[in-house]
Amino acid sequence: MTNKLRTILRLGAIVFGLSAIALVVTPNLFNQLLGLNSTPDLEWSMRMTGITLVALAGNMFSHATKGTNESVLLTAKPVT
């Protein structure tokens, strides 16, 4: 069970990491995709979201590769 969760966490970390890079580098593109009028304040906000995703991606990847089975289960547990 934990091996599948580790794989899911790794894949999620990759998706979040790539999204984070794109948000930091080209927030205007995300704003356009979301149908929002891009402003400097909104682009700054999107960049901050990208930086937050970097931390989330790092946490997910760290637990997936180095975590104990218990930490993987806790990390992958859905929030209810």
C-alpha positions in Angstrom: 0.0 0.0 0.0 2.7 2.5 0.9 4.6 1.8 -2.3 1.6 3.0 -4.3 1.2 6.0 -2.1 4.9 6.8 -2.5 4.5 6.7 -6.3 1.4 9.0 -6.1 3.2 11.4 -3.8 6.2 11.5 -6.2 4.0 12.2 -9.2 2.1 14.8 -7.3 5.3 16.5 -6.3 6.4 16.6 -9.9 3.1 18.1 -11.1 3.2 20.7 -8.2 6.9 21.4 -8.9 6.3 22.1 -12.6 3.2 24.2 -11.8 5.2 26.1 -9.2 8.0 26.9 -11.7 5.4 28.0 -14.3 3.6 30.2 -11.8 6.8 31.9 -10.7 8.1 32.4 -14.2 4.9 33.2 -16.2 2.0 34.1 -13.8 0.4 36.0 -16.7 -0.2 32.8 -18.6 -2.1 31.2 -15.6 -4.2 34.4 -15.3 -5.1 34.2 -18.9 -5.9 30.4 -18.6 -8.2 31.3 -15.7 -9.8 34.1 -17.6 -8.5 36.8 -15.2 -7.3 40.2 -16.2 -3.7 40.2 -15.2 -2.5 43.0 -13.0 0.9 43.5 -11.2 -0.8 42.7 -7.9 -2.5 39.5 -9.2 0.8 38.4 -10.9 2.6 38.9 -7.5 -0.1 36.8 -5.8 0.3 34.0 -8.4 4.1 34.1 -7.9 3.6 33.7 -4.1 1.2 30.8 -4.8 4.0 29.2 -6.9 6.5 29.6 -4.1 4.1 27.9 -1.7 3.7 25.1 -4.2 7.5 24.7 -4.2 7.4 24.0 -0.4 4.5 21.6 -0.8 6.2 19.7 -3.7 9.4 19.4 -1.6 7.5 18.1 1.4 5.6 15.5 -0.7 8.8 14.3 -2.5 10.8 14.2 0.8 8.2 12.0 2.5 7.8 9.8 -0.6 11.5 9.1 -0.9 12.9 9.2 2.7 9.8 8.9 5.0 8.8 6.0 7.1 5.7 4.0 6.2 3.9 5.8 9.0 4.9 9.3 7.7 3.9 8.3 4.1 0.4 7.2 5.4 0.1 10.5 7.3 1.2 12.6 4.4 -1.1 10.9 2.0 -4.1 11.0 4.3 -7.0 13.1 2.8 -8.1 16.0 4.9 -11.8 15.6 5.9 
